[in-house]
Amino acid sequence: MSDFQKNIFDHLKKKANIDPEDVFKVANSVQNADFTDEKTVRRLVRQLAKVANKPVSKKKEDKIVEAITKQNMPLDMNTLGKFLKG
């Protein structure tokens, strides 16, 4: 792991209390994920909320899942992060 990567993970651990191992688990789980499958997307949303220690209401989860499965939003981490905050 490069110094840059180590610094990012140290920052995540310190500032957001996110374990780098959890980040790798989520990243690995989405590599071949079917984002048109509601169960897969719902599981991913729950994993991300847990890793970020941010509760997501059922209503918000439904909205996120629908947007992703219906491909109504670009699927990148920045967009998903904004969606979780909003």
LUMVEXFI-179904 format. One record per atom (N, C-alpha, C, O): residue number from 1; residue in three letters; atom name; x, y, z. Coordinates in nm, 4 decimals. Layout:
BEGIN
+-----+-----+------+----------+----------+----------+
|   n | res | atom |       xx |       yy |       zz |
+-----+-----+------+----------+----------+----------+
| NUM | ala |   CA |        X |        Y |        Z |
...
+-----+-----+------+----------+----------+----------+
This chain:
BEGIN
+-----+-----+------+----------+----------+----------+
|   n | res | atom |       xx |       yy |       zz |
+-----+-----+------+----------+----------+----------+
|   1 | met |    N |   0.0860 |  -0.1180 |   0.0000 |
|   1 | met |   CA |   0.0000 |   0.0000 |   0.0000 |
|   1 | met |    C |   0.0900 |   0.1236 |   0.0000 |
|   1 | met |    O |   0.1859 |   0.1318 |   0.0768 |
|   2 | ser |    N |   0.0585 |   0.2177 |  -0.0856 |
|   2 | ser |   CA |   0.1388 |   0.3393 |  -0.0951 |
|   2 | ser |    C |   0.1139 |   0.4288 |   0.0254 |
|   2 | ser |    O |   0.0168 |   0.4101 |   0.0987 |
|   3 | asp |    N |   0.2019 |   0.5257 |   0.0453 |
|   3 | asp |   CA |   0.1840 |   0.6224 |   0.1542 |
|   3 | asp |    C |   0.0548 |   0.7011 |   0.1364 |
|   3 | asp |    O |  -0.0147 |   0.7312 |   0.2335 |
|   4 | phe |    N |   0.0234 |   0.7340 |   0.0114 |
|   4 | phe |   CA |  -0.0995 |   0.8080 |  -0.0173 |
|   4 | phe |    C |  -0.2220 |   0.7282 |   0.0280 |
|   4 | phe |    O |  -0.3107 |   0.7816 |   0.0946 |
|   5 | gln |    N |  -0.2258 |   0.5995 |  -0.0090 |
|   5 | gln |   CA |  -0.3378 |   0.5142 |   0.0307 |
|   5 | gln |    C |  -0.3445 |   0.5003 |   0.1823 |
|   5 | gln |    O |  -0.4526 |   0.5052 |   0.2411 |
|   6 | lys |    N |  -0.2298 |   0.4832 |   0.2445 |
|   6 | lys |   CA |  -0.2260 |   0.4700 |   0.3899 |
|   6 | lys |    C |  -0.2798 |   0.5965 |   0.4557 |
|   6 | lys |    O |  -0.3542 |   0.5890 |   0.5535 |
|   7 | asn |    N |  -0.2427 |   0.7124 |   0.4026 |
|   7 | asn |   CA |  -0.2917 |   0.8392 |   0.4580 |
|   7 | asn |    C |  -0.4434 |   0.8524 |   0.4442 |
|   7 | asn |    O |  -0.5104 |   0.9012 |   0.5352 |
|   8 | ile |    N |  -0.4964 |   0.8094 |   0.3313 |
|   8 | ile |   CA |  -0.6416 |   0.8148 |   0.3111 |
|   8 | ile |    C |  -0.7113 |   0.7265 |   0.4136 |
|   8 | ile |    O |  -0.8085 |   0.7688 |   0.4761 |
|   9 | phe |    N |  -0.6627 |   0.6052 |   0.4310 |
|   9 | phe |   CA |  -0.7263 |   0.5139 |   0.5253 |
|   9 | phe |    C |  -0.7088 |   0.5593 |   0.6696 |
|   9 | phe |    O |  -0.7985 |   0.5413 |   0.7520 |
|  10 | asp |    N |  -0.5947 |   0.6174 |   0.6999 |
|  10 | asp |   CA |  -0.5752 |   0.6744 |   0.8338 |
|  10 | asp |    C |  -0.6754 |   0.7867 |   0.8588 |
|  10 | asp |    O |  -0.7328 |   0.7970 |   0.9672 |
|  11 | his |    N |  -0.6958 |   0.8706 |   0.7573 |
|  11 | his |   CA |  -0.7917 |   0.9812 |   0.7684 |
|  11 | his |    C |  -0.9342 |   0.9272 |   0.7888 |
|  11 | his |    O |  -1.0079 |   0.9764 |   0.8742 |
|  12 | leu |    N |  -0.9716 |   0.8269 |   0.7107 |
|  12 | leu |   CA |  -1.1041 |   0.7663 |   0.7261 |
|  12 | leu |    C |  -1.1230 |   0.7095 |   0.8661 |
|  12 | leu |    O |  -1.2288 |   0.7252 |   0.9270 |
|  13 | lys |    N |  -1.0213 |   0.6447 |   0.9151 |
|  13 | lys |   CA |  -1.0292 |   0.5829 |   1.0484 |
|  13 | lys |    C |  -1.0423 |   0.6898 |   1.1558 |
|  13 | lys |    O |  -1.1220 |   0.6765 |   1.2487 |
|  14 | lys |    N |  -0.9635 |   0.7960 |   1.1424 |
|  14 | lys |   CA |  -0.9602 |   0.9007 |   1.2445 |
|  14 | lys |    C |  -1.0844 |   0.9898 |   1.2406 |
|  14 | lys |    O |  -1.1477 |   1.0129 |   1.3436 |
|  15 | lys |    N |  -1.1188 |   1.0394 |   1.1229 |
|  15 | lys |   CA |  -1.2248 |   1.1393 |   1.1100 |
|  15 | lys |    C |  -1.3652 |   1.0789 |   1.1036 |
|  15 | lys |    O |  -1.4595 |   1.1344 |   1.1600 |
|  16 | ala |    N |  -1.3788 |   0.9665 |   1.0356 |
|  16 | ala |   CA |  -1.5123 |   0.9107 |   1.0140 |
|  16 | ala |    C |  -1.5333 |   0.7783 |   1.0871 |
|  16 | ala |    O |  -1.6414 |   0.7197 |   1.0820 |
|  17 | asn |    N |  -1.4284 |   0.7323 |   1.1551 |
|  17 | asn |   CA |  -1.4345 |   0.6052 |   1.2266 |
|  17 | asn |    C |  -1.4766 |   0.4907 |   1.1336 |
|  17 | asn |    O |  -1.5567 |   0.4046 |   1.1700 |
|  18 | ile |    N |  -1.4202 |   0.4929 |   1.0131 |
|  18 | ile |   CA |  -1.4476 |   0.3891 |   0.9146 |
|  18 | ile |    C |  -1.3245 |   0.3000 |   0.9032 |
|  18 | ile |    O |  -1.2145 |   0.3479 |   0.8755 |
|  19 | asp |    N |  -1.3438 |   0.1710 |   0.9246 |
|  19 | asp |   CA |  -1.2358 |   0.0740 |   0.9174 |
|  19 | asp |    C |  -1.2016 |   0.0472 |   0.7706 |
|  19 | asp |    O |  -1.2907 |   0.0144 |   0.6922 |
|  20 | pro |    N |  -1.0749 |   0.0606 |   0.7322 |
|  20 | pro |   CA |  -1.0357 |   0.0355 |   0.5926 |
|  20 | pro |    C |  -1.0797 |  -0.1022 |   0.5440 |
|  20 | pro |    O |  -1.1121 |  -0.1182 |   0.4263 |
|  21 | glu |    N |  -1.0814 |  -0.2001 |   0.6309 |
|  21 | glu |   CA |  -1.1246 |  -0.3346 |   0.5923 |
|  21 | glu |    C |  -1.2712 |  -0.3331 |   0.5461 |
|  21 | glu |    O |  -1.3083 |  -0.4049 |   0.4532 |
|  22 | asp |    N |  -1.3529 |  -0.2514 |   0.6113 |
|  22 | asp |   CA |  -1.4928 |  -0.2393 |   0.5706 |
|  22 | asp |    C |  -1.5045 |  -0.1776 |   0.4319 |
|  22 | asp |    O |  -1.5900 |  -0.2172 |   0.3526 |
|  23 | val |    N |  -1.4188 |  -0.0809 |   0.4031 |
|  23 | val |   CA |  -1.4182 |  -0.0178 |   0.2704 |
|  23 | val |    C |  -1.3850 |  -0.1224 |   0.1637 |
|  23 | val |    O |  -1.4494 |  -0.1270 |   0.0589 |
|  24 | phe |    N |  -1.2850 |  -0.2059 |   0.1903 |
|  24 | phe |   CA |  -1.2478 |  -0.3101 |   0.0947 |
|  24 | phe |    C |  -1.3605 |  -0.4111 |   0.0760 |
|  24 | phe |    O |  -1.3848 |  -0.4562 |  -0.0359 |
|  25 | lys |    N |  -1.4292 |  -0.4469 |   0.1832 |
|  25 | lys |   CA |  -1.5403 |  -0.5420 |   0.1735 |
|  25 | lys |    C |  -1.6503 |  -0.4872 |   0.0823 |
|  25 | lys |    O |  -1.7011 |  -0.5586 |  -0.0042 |
|  26 | val |    N |  -1.6863 |  -0.3620 |   0.1020 |
|  26 | val |   CA |  -1.7901 |  -0.3013 |   0.0188 |
|  26 | val |    C |  -1.7428 |  -0.2928 |  -0.1256 |
|  26 | val |    O |  -1.8175 |  -0.3261 |  -0.2176 |
|  27 | ala |    N |  -1.6197 |  -0.2485 |  -0.1457 |
|  27 | ala |   CA |  -1.5656 |  -0.2371 |  -0.2822 |
|  27 | ala |    C |  -1.5657 |  -0.3723 |  -0.3526 |
|  27 | ala |    O |  -1.6027 |  -0.3814 |  -0.4697 |
|  28 | asn |    N |  -1.5250 |  -0.4760 |  -0.2830 |
|  28 | asn |   CA |  -1.5238 |  -0.6098 |  -0.3425 |
|  28 | asn |    C |  -1.6649 |  -0.6590 |  -0.3739 |
|  28 | asn |    O |  -1.6858 |  -0.7294 |  -0.4727 |
|  29 | ser |    N |  -1.7602 |  -0.6224 |  -0.2908 |
|  29 | ser |   CA |  -1.8967 |  -0.6706 |  -0.3116 |
|  29 | ser |    C |  -1.9641 |  -0.6066 |  -0.4327 |
|  29 | ser |    O |  -2.0619 |  -0.6615 |  -0.4835 |
|  30 | val |    N |  -1.9159 |  -0.4944 |  -0.4796 |
|  30 | val |   CA |  -1.9806 |  -0.4270 |  -0.5926 |
|  30 | val |    C |  -1.9099 |  -0.4484 |  -0.7255 |
|  30 | val |    O |  -1.9585 |  -0.4033 |  -0.8293 |
|  31 | gln |    N |  -1.7970 |  -0.5158 |  -0.7237 |
|  31 | gln |   CA |  -1.7212 |  -0.5322 |  -0.8476 |
|  31 | gln |    C |  -1.8027 |  -0.5956 |  -0.9596 |
|  31 | gln |    O |  -1.7959 |  -0.5509 |  -1.0741 |
|  32 | asn |    N |  -1.8789 |  -0.6981 |  -0.9282 |
|  32 | asn |   CA |  -1.9584 |  -0.7661 |  -1.0313 |
|  32 | asn |    C |  -2.1070 |  -0.7612 |  -0.9987 |
|  32 | asn |    O |  -2.1835 |  -0.8484 |  -1.0400 |
|  33 | ala |    N |  -2.1462 |  -0.6605 |  -0.9259 |
|  33 | ala |   CA |  -2.2850 |  -0.6494 |  -0.8806 |
|  33 | ala |    C |  -2.3783 |  -0.6129 |  -0.9957 |
|  33 | ala |    O |  -2.3413 |  -0.5416 |  -1.0889 |
|  34 | asp |    N |  -2.4996 |  -0.6643 |  -0.9857 |
|  34 | asp |   CA |  -2.6051 |  -0.6329 |  -1.0814 |
|  34 | asp |    C |  -2.6876 |  -0.5190 |  -1.0224 |
|  34 | asp |    O |  -2.7684 |  -0.5415 |  -0.9324 |
|  35 | phe |    N |  -2.6682 |  -0.3983 |  -1.0718 |
|  35 | phe |   CA |  -2.7345 |  -0.2814 |  -1.0164 |
|  35 | phe |    C |  -2.8782 |  -0.2651 |  -1.0653 |
|  35 | phe |    O |  -2.9438 |  -0.1652 |  -1.0359 |
|  36 | thr |    N |  -2.9262 |  -0.3638 |  -1.1396 |
|  36 | thr |   CA |  -3.0683 |  -0.3637 |  -1.1748 |
|  36 | thr |    C |  -3.1460 |  -0.4547 |  -1.0801 |
|  36 | thr |    O |  -3.2689 |  -0.4585 |  -1.0841 |
|  37 | asp |    N |  -3.0742 |  -0.5281 |  -0.9951 |
|  37 | asp |   CA |  -3.1366 |  -0.6186 |  -0.8986 |
|  37 | asp |    C |  -3.1620 |  -0.5459 |  -0.7667 |
|  37 | asp |    O |  -3.0685 |  -0.5003 |  -0.7008 |
|  38 | glu |    N |  -3.2888 |  -0.5356 |  -0.7292 |
|  38 | glu |   CA |  -3.3260 |  -0.4592 |  -0.6099 |
|  38 | glu |    C |  -3.2597 |  -0.5124 |  -0.4828 |
|  38 | glu |    O |  -3.2135 |  -0.4340 |  -0.3999 |
|  39 | lys |    N |  -3.2547 |  -0.6438 |  -0.4671 |
|  39 | lys |   CA |  -3.1944 |  -0.7020 |  -0.3450 |
|  39 | lys |    C |  -3.0468 |  -0.6656 |  -0.3339 |
|  39 | lys |    O |  -2.9986 |  -0.6326 |  -0.2256 |
|  40 | thr |    N |  -2.9762 |  -0.6715 |  -0.4446 |
|  40 | thr |   CA |  -2.8337 |  -0.6388 |  -0.4465 |
|  40 | thr |    C |  -2.8120 |  -0.4929 |  -0.4092 |
|  40 | thr |    O |  -2.7266 |  -0.4613 |  -0.3263 |
|  41 | val |    N |  -2.8889 |  -0.4047 |  -0.4702 |
|  41 | val |   CA |  -2.8740 |  -0.2613 |  -0.4451 |
|  41 | val |    C |  -2.9126 |  -0.2282 |  -0.3011 |
|  41 | val |    O |  -2.8450 |  -0.1487 |  -0.2358 |
|  42 | arg |    N |  -3.0188 |  -0.2873 |  -0.2519 |
|  42 | arg |   CA |  -3.0634 |  -0.2630 |  -0.1145 |
|  42 | arg |    C |  -2.9542 |  -0.3064 |  -0.0150 |
|  42 | arg |    O |  -2.9265 |  -0.2369 |   0.0828 |
|  43 | arg |    N |  -2.8936 |  -0.4218 |  -0.0418 |
|  43 | arg |   CA |  -2.7852 |  -0.4709 |   0.0448 |
|  43 | arg |    C |  -2.6668 |  -0.3735 |   0.0429 |
|  43 | arg |    O |  -2.6074 |  -0.3457 |   0.1471 |
|  44 | leu |    N |  -2.6330 |  -0.3224 |  -0.0747 |
|  44 | leu |   CA |  -2.5230 |  -0.2272 |  -0.0877 |
|  44 | leu |    C |  -2.5530 |  -0.0980 |  -0.0111 |
|  44 | leu |    O |  -2.4663 |  -0.0467 |   0.0597 |
|  45 | val |    N |  -2.6732 |  -0.0460 |  -0.0248 |
|  45 | val |   CA |  -2.7110 |   0.0768 |   0.0456 |
|  45 | val |    C |  -2.6987 |   0.0557 |   0.1957 |
|  45 | val |    O |  -2.6482 |   0.1425 |   0.2668 |
|  46 | arg |    N |  -2.7442 |  -0.0580 |   0.2436 |
|  46 | arg |   CA |  -2.7356 |  -0.0873 |   0.3879 |
|  46 | arg |    C |  -2.5913 |  -0.1012 |   0.4333 |
|  46 | arg |    O |  -2.5553 |  -0.0545 |   0.5414 |
|  47 | gln |    N |  -2.5080 |  -0.1652 |   0.3514 |
|  47 | gln |   CA |  -2.3658 |  -0.1791 |   0.3850 |
|  47 | gln |    C |  -2.2985 |  -0.0426 |   0.3940 |
|  47 | gln |    O |  -2.2239 |  -0.0153 |   0.4880 |
|  48 | leu |    N |  -2.3253 |   0.0422 |   0.2960 |
|  48 | leu |   CA |  -2.2639 |   0.1750 |   0.2947 |
|  48 | leu |    C |  -2.3104 |   0.2590 |   0.4132 |
|  48 | leu |    O |  -2.2310 |   0.3313 |   0.4732 |
|  49 | ala |    N |  -2.4369 |   0.2496 |   0.4463 |
|  49 | ala |   CA |  -2.4892 |   0.3235 |   0.5611 |
|  49 | ala |    C |  -2.4236 |   0.2748 |   0.6896 |
|  49 | ala |    O |  -2.3901 |   0.3546 |   0.7772 |
|  50 | lys |    N |  -2.4056 |   0.1441 |   0.7005 |
|  50 | lys |   CA |  -2.3422 |   0.0872 |   0.8199 |
|  50 | lys |    C |  -2.1961 |   0.1308 |   0.8306 |
|  50 | lys |    O |  -2.1503 |   0.1715 |   0.9373 |
|  51 | val |    N |  -2.1244 |   0.1221 |   0.7201 |
|  51 | val |   CA |  -1.9829 |   0.1616 |   0.7186 |
|  51 | val |    C |  -1.9688 |   0.3091 |   0.7553 |
|  51 | val |    O |  -1.8790 |   0.3470 |   0.8304 |
|  52 | ala |    N |  -2.0576 |   0.3913 |   0.7019 |
|  52 | ala |   CA |  -2.0516 |   0.5353 |   0.7275 |
|  52 | ala |    C |  -2.1151 |   0.5723 |   0.8616 |
|  52 | ala |    O |  -2.1078 |   0.6874 |   0.9047 |
|  53 | asn |    N |  -2.1771 |   0.4745 |   0.9268 |
|  53 | asn |   CA |  -2.2444 |   0.4970 |   1.0545 |
|  53 | asn |    C |  -2.3508 |   0.6065 |   1.0414 |
|  53 | asn |    O |  -2.3650 |   0.6929 |   1.1280 |
|  54 | lys |    N |  -2.4245 |   0.5999 |   0.9310 |
|  54 | lys |   CA |  -2.5305 |   0.6964 |   0.9018 |
|  54 | lys |    C |  -2.6616 |   0.6208 |   0.8856 |
|  54 | lys |    O |  -2.6738 |   0.5391 |   0.7943 |
|  55 | pro |    N |  -2.7579 |   0.6453 |   0.9700 |
|  55 | pro |   CA |  -2.8862 |   0.5767 |   0.9532 |
|  55 | pro |    C |  -2.9566 |   0.6233 |   0.8261 |
|  55 | pro |    O |  -2.9534 |   0.7411 |   0.7906 |
|  56 | val |    N |  -3.0194 |   0.5286 |   0.7593 |
|  56 | val |   CA |  -3.0954 |   0.5591 |   0.6387 |
|  56 | val |    C |  -3.2376 |   0.5093 |   0.6633 |
|  56 | val |    O |  -3.2597 |   0.3908 |   0.6886 |
|  57 | ser |    N |  -3.3329 |   0.6008 |   0.6557 |
|  57 | ser |   CA |  -3.4721 |   0.5632 |   0.6777 |
|  57 | ser |    C |  -3.5189 |   0.4698 |   0.5668 |
|  57 | ser |    O |  -3.4596 |   0.4655 |   0.4590 |
|  58 | lys |    N |  -3.6250 |   0.3955 |   0.5939 |
|  58 | lys |   CA |  -3.6819 |   0.3043 |   0.4946 |
|  58 | lys |    C |  -3.7236 |   0.3821 |   0.3698 |
|  58 | lys |    O |  -3.7035 |   0.3361 |   0.2574 |
|  59 | lys |    N |  -3.7817 |   0.5000 |   0.3909 |
|  59 | lys |   CA |  -3.8255 |   0.5832 |   0.2789 |
|  59 | lys |    C |  -3.7070 |   0.6250 |   0.1913 |
|  59 | lys |    O |  -3.7135 |   0.6178 |   0.0686 |
|  60 | lys |    N |  -3.5984 |   0.6689 |   0.2566 |
|  60 | lys |   CA |  -3.4797 |   0.7121 |   0.1816 |
|  60 | lys |    C |  -3.4147 |   0.5928 |   0.1117 |
|  60 | lys |    O |  -3.3705 |   0.6037 |  -0.0027 |
|  61 | glu |    N |  -3.4090 |   0.4793 |   0.1808 |
|  61 | glu |   CA |  -3.3524 |   0.3587 |   0.1209 |
|  61 | glu |    C |  -3.4316 |   0.3203 |  -0.0051 |
|  61 | glu |    O |  -3.3731 |   0.2899 |  -0.1090 |
|  62 | asp |    N |  -3.5645 |   0.3221 |   0.0053 |
|  62 | asp |   CA |  -3.6491 |   0.2891 |  -0.1096 |
|  62 | asp |    C |  -3.6219 |   0.3833 |  -0.2265 |
|  62 | asp |    O |  -3.6143 |   0.3407 |  -0.3417 |
|  63 | lys |    N |  -3.6076 |   0.5102 |  -0.1955 |
|  63 | lys |   CA |  -3.5832 |   0.6116 |  -0.2988 |
|  63 | lys |    C |  -3.4478 |   0.5881 |  -0.3679 |
|  63 | lys |    O |  -3.4374 |   0.5969 |  -0.4902 |
|  64 | ile |    N |  -3.3461 |   0.5584 |  -0.2889 |
|  64 | ile |   CA |  -3.2122 |   0.5323 |  -0.3440 |
|  64 | ile |    C |  -3.2153 |   0.4074 |  -0.4312 |
|  64 | ile |    O |  -3.1650 |   0.4074 |  -0.5436 |
|  65 | val |    N |  -3.2753 |   0.3009 |  -0.3778 |
|  65 | val |   CA |  -3.2817 |   0.1743 |  -0.4511 |
|  65 | val |    C |  -3.3557 |   0.1923 |  -0.5828 |
|  65 | val |    O |  -3.3112 |   0.1430 |  -0.6865 |
|  66 | glu |    N |  -3.4672 |   0.2619 |  -0.5795 |
|  66 | glu |   CA |  -3.5434 |   0.2838 |  -0.7020 |
|  66 | glu |    C |  -3.4624 |   0.3647 |  -0.8038 |
|  66 | glu |    O |  -3.4609 |   0.3321 |  -0.9225 |
|  67 | ala |    N |  -3.3962 |   0.4687 |  -0.7574 |
|  67 | ala |   CA |  -3.3173 |   0.5525 |  -0.8488 |
|  67 | ala |    C |  -3.2056 |   0.4725 |  -0.9145 |
|  67 | ala |    O |  -3.1788 |   0.4886 |  -1.0336 |
|  68 | ile |    N |  -3.1407 |   0.3866 |  -0.8371 |
|  68 | ile |   CA |  -3.0297 |   0.3088 |  -0.8928 |
|  68 | ile |    C |  -3.0805 |   0.1989 |  -0.9846 |
|  68 | ile |    O |  -3.0289 |   0.1822 |  -1.0951 |
|  69 | thr |    N |  -3.1802 |   0.1243 |  -0.9411 |
|  69 | thr |   CA |  -3.2282 |   0.0121 |  -1.0232 |
|  69 | thr |    C |  -3.2967 |   0.0585 |  -1.1505 |
|  69 | thr |    O |  -3.2932 |  -0.0111 |  -1.2519 |
|  70 | lys |    N |  -3.3578 |   0.1737 |  -1.1462 |
|  70 | lys |   CA |  -3.4233 |   0.2280 |  -1.2666 |
|  70 | lys |    C |  -3.3267 |   0.3117 |  -1.3489 |
|  70 | lys |    O |  -3.3633 |   0.3684 |  -1.4519 |
|  71 | gln |    N |  -3.2028 |   0.3182 |  -1.3018 |
|  71 | gln |   CA |  -3.0945 |   0.3920 |  -1.3677 |
|  71 | gln |    C |  -3.1310 |   0.5380 |  -1.3904 |
|  71 | gln |    O |  -3.1048 |   0.5948 |  -1.4965 |
|  72 | asn |    N |  -3.1923 |   0.5975 |  -1.2876 |
|  72 | asn |   CA |  -3.2292 |   0.7389 |  -1.2939 |
|  72 | asn |    C |  -3.1195 |   0.8298 |  -1.2400 |
|  72 | asn |    O |  -3.1380 |   0.9511 |  -1.2311 |
|  73 | met |    N |  -3.0065 |   0.7722 |  -1.2043 |
|  73 | met |   CA |  -2.8971 |   0.8538 |  -1.1537 |
|  73 | met |    C |  -2.7657 |   0.7919 |  -1.1960 |
|  73 | met |    O |  -2.7557 |   0.6699 |  -1.2090 |
|  74 | pro |    N |  -2.6636 |   0.8756 |  -1.2179 |
|  74 | pro |   CA |  -2.5320 |   0.8203 |  -1.2495 |
|  74 | pro |    C |  -2.4797 |   0.7455 |  -1.1283 |
|  74 | pro |    O |  -2.4953 |   0.7909 |  -1.0150 |
|  75 | leu |    N |  -2.4175 |   0.6306 |  -1.1521 |
|  75 | leu |   CA |  -2.3716 |   0.5480 |  -1.0415 |
|  75 | leu |    C |  -2.2237 |   0.5729 |  -1.0137 |
|  75 | leu |    O |  -2.1363 |   0.5007 |  -1.0616 |
|  76 | asp |    N |  -2.1987 |   0.6760 |  -0.9356 |
|  76 | asp |   CA |  -2.0636 |   0.6986 |  -0.8872 |
|  76 | asp |    C |  -2.0724 |   0.7312 |  -0.7380 |
|  76 | asp |    O |  -2.1793 |   0.7656 |  -0.6876 |
|  77 | met |    N |  -1.9623 |   0.7204 |  -0.6698 |
|  77 | met |   CA |  -1.9632 |   0.7348 |  -0.5238 |
|  77 | met |    C |  -2.0008 |   0.8759 |  -0.4796 |
|  77 | met |    O |  -2.0651 |   0.8918 |  -0.3758 |
|  78 | asn |    N |  -1.9628 |   0.9777 |  -0.5548 |
|  78 | asn |   CA |  -1.9992 |   1.1155 |  -0.5176 |
|  78 | asn |    C |  -2.1498 |   1.1354 |  -0.5217 |
|  78 | asn |    O |  -2.2080 |   1.1935 |  -0.4301 |
|  79 | thr |    N |  -2.2119 |   1.0878 |  -0.6269 |
|  79 | thr |   CA |  -2.3570 |   1.1013 |  -0.6403 |
|  79 | thr |    C |  -2.4275 |   1.0234 |  -0.5308 |
|  79 | thr |    O |  -2.5221 |   1.0731 |  -0.4697 |
|  80 | leu |    N |  -2.3819 |   0.9012 |  -0.5057 |
|  80 | leu |   CA |  -2.4435 |   0.8198 |  -0.4013 |
|  80 | leu |    C |  -2.4258 |   0.8846 |  -0.2641 |
|  80 | leu |    O |  -2.5171 |   0.8826 |  -0.1815 |
|  81 | gly |    N |  -2.3086 |   0.9415 |  -0.2405 |
|  81 | gly |   CA |  -2.2852 |   1.0106 |  -0.1130 |
|  81 | gly |    C |  -2.3784 |   1.1274 |  -0.0939 |
|  81 | gly |    O |  -2.4319 |   1.1471 |   0.0152 |
|  82 | lys |    N |  -2.3985 |   1.2054 |  -0.1987 |
|  82 | lys |   CA |  -2.4908 |   1.3197 |  -0.1920 |
|  82 | lys |    C |  -2.6336 |   1.2706 |  -0.1674 |
|  82 | lys |    O |  -2.7088 |   1.3317 |  -0.0915 |
|  83 | phe |    N |  -2.6696 |   1.1610 |  -0.2314 |
|  83 | phe |   CA |  -2.8023 |   1.1047 |  -0.2160 |
|  83 | phe |    C |  -2.8256 |   1.0611 |  -0.0722 |
|  83 | phe |    O |  -2.9337 |   1.0829 |  -0.0177 |
|  84 | leu |    N |  -2.7250 |   0.9997 |  -0.0101 |
|  84 | leu |   CA |  -2.7364 |   0.9537 |   0.1286 |
|  84 | leu |    C |  -2.7479 |   1.0708 |   0.2248 |
|  84 | leu |    O |  -2.8168 |   1.0614 |   0.3264 |
|  85 | lys |    N |  -2.6806 |   1.1812 |   0.1935 |
|  85 | lys |   CA |  -2.6861 |   1.2987 |   0.2810 |
|  85 | lys |    C |  -2.8197 |   1.3703 |   0.2718 |
|  85 | lys |    O |  -2.8738 |   1.4164 |   0.3723 |
|  86 | gly |    N |  -2.8728 |   1.3793 |   0.1492 |
|  86 | gly |   CA |  -2.9915 |   1.4574 |   0.1210 |
|  86 | gly |    C |  -3.1127 |   1.3971 |   0.1732 |
|  86 | gly |    O |  -3.2214 |   1.4526 |   0.1566 |
+-----+-----+------+----------+----------+----------+
